Amino acid sequence: MIGSTSSGASFGALGSYLERGKGDVPAEDRVAWVEGRGLVREVDGSVSVERSARFMEATADLNPRCTEPCYHVSISFDPSDLPGGPSDPASREVMLGVARDTLRDLGLHEHEVVVVAHGDRSHPHVHMMINRVHPETGRAWDRWQDRVRLERSLRGQERARGLREVPGRLGRLEGQERPARGLSRGAQRAAMREAERTGERPPLEQARADLRGDFEGAKTWDDLEGRLAKEGYVLRAKGRGLVVRDGRGREVKASAVARNGGRGQLEKRFGEGFRVHRARVEARTGPVPAGLSPHAEAVVRAERDREVAAELRAAAGRAGRRVGSAEGSVRALADQEREVAGAWQGVRDRLRGVYEDPAGAERLFVRLSRTEGLERACEELAQRPERFGRLRETEHRKWGGLAVERRTDAARAAASGAALEGAQYGERWRALERERERAPRALREAKGARERARAAVAARPGEHVAAGRVEGLGKALQPVDRQMLEKAAPGVSRSVGAVVAKALAREAERGYDLGR
């Protein structure tokens, strides 16, 4: 699921957009269903978006200081998660459940909300128009880190409900990598418009529908490529990742097609790098150019064997460097632990400037963090610092010094700084916990990959042996065979020529040493 948020001043404007869009589309063509909470319903039990918007504006008047009381959350679903569309009863139940849990995780479950589901796009999505002003207390809900909380809520719900997991940039679960940058918003909209014009699915949606099961079921690179070929796709390396190309030359990222389609995930699962696999396949099944003599054909195959051996050696070198990097990450844990301890000390120092009893305030803050979460504790510290103890007071003289007034303004300002320090501490602590889990696991995986790479090198003739065979066959090439090889396979001809030239240079140097 993909979520987005925004705030505004007008409930009426947002309600009009949710019902009719920007082009005054009839509501029945755009809206699948409407639900609400804390609002007046119609006689038939339905929820009117327009009437609800007026009701929410009246509630927002309870807090005139809140200039943007209208909070908008949209959540988009993968089409495969809701095959029946938003109007299907089962899909509606899922969408309502996601909306309800999202409101709870954001702390908005007691606020007025209108939930509108749209079915006018290829992907089902739901909008929530929420009143930031609480209907009873009149307090405005704080948007502090709302996008982080939204992404974390959606990631947890995806895993709990078995929906397609979409790693976010602000919130990810254990085992999820930071997503690579994809198409810009403009490019995504252009692709969607093209799909709507032609009546075809966008390439990514089509690839997901055709290939997701193939990525999940494949056991080896050969198995995966065979499955893709049956559906009319090929797998290619691009940059540091993989792309899937259809018969019309359109490419999509493999990691976007399936949750386990990333290059690193597949290489780990199959126990072999993609480049090694492709070199091995080319050496085994790559066609030999027509018109070559048997001797020239042998040279071509020998050169391919040498390339495989060179790639295996390079893969073993990369695996060794990966082990070194993983060992460095494990050693760096001690530095991270010291940074986290220093961050917590910064919070404690801030609390001394806020409370008369900073030690007692620290105990209450820690207790709330353990029961309701650190984010909630930081919110309370910023908005209601008196919850954790008596605030420090400063004296302010007035009326020409004739009277003294004791204020807590400075303490409240310091409490906001302490809350920010607490949030920063929380980020560092979570990063440390993730690294404590990731670094040892990455080291074990790196050592395993290094052992597999070394075994693969040991199972084949070494690069020197393969190069020696190329050298011997290359020296024995007749001029006519060499000319045919240059025309039919210029890349192989250049590689063989380089190997032979190095061998002749070594022989000449050795002869010079013996003669001297």
Secondary structure, 3 states (H helix, E strand, C coil): CEEEEEEECCHHHHHHHHHHCCCCCCHHHHEEEEEEECCCCCCCCCCCHHHHHHHHHHHHCCCCCCCCCEEEEEEECCHHHCCCCCCCHHHHHHHHHHHHHHHHHHCCCCCCEEEEEECCCCCCEEEEEEECECCCCCCECCCCCHHHHHHHHHHHHHHHHCCCCCCCCCCCCCCCCCCCCCCCHHHHHHHHHHHHHHCCCCHHHHHHHHHHHHHHHCCCHHHHHHHHHHCCCEEEEECCEEEEECCCCCEEEHHHHCCCCCHHHHHHHHCCCHHHHHHHHHHHHCCCCCCCCHHHHHHHHHHHHHHHHHHHHHHHHHHHHHHHHHHHHHHCHHHHHHHHHHHHHHHHHHHHCCECCHHHHHHHHHHHHHHHCHHHHHHHHHHCHHHHCCECCEEEEECCCCEEEEECHHHHHHHHHHHHHHHHHHHHHHHHHHHHHHHHHHHHHHHHHHHHHHHHHHCCCCHHHHHHHHHHHHHCCCHHHHHHHHHHCHHHHHHHHHHHHHHHHHHHHHHHHHHC
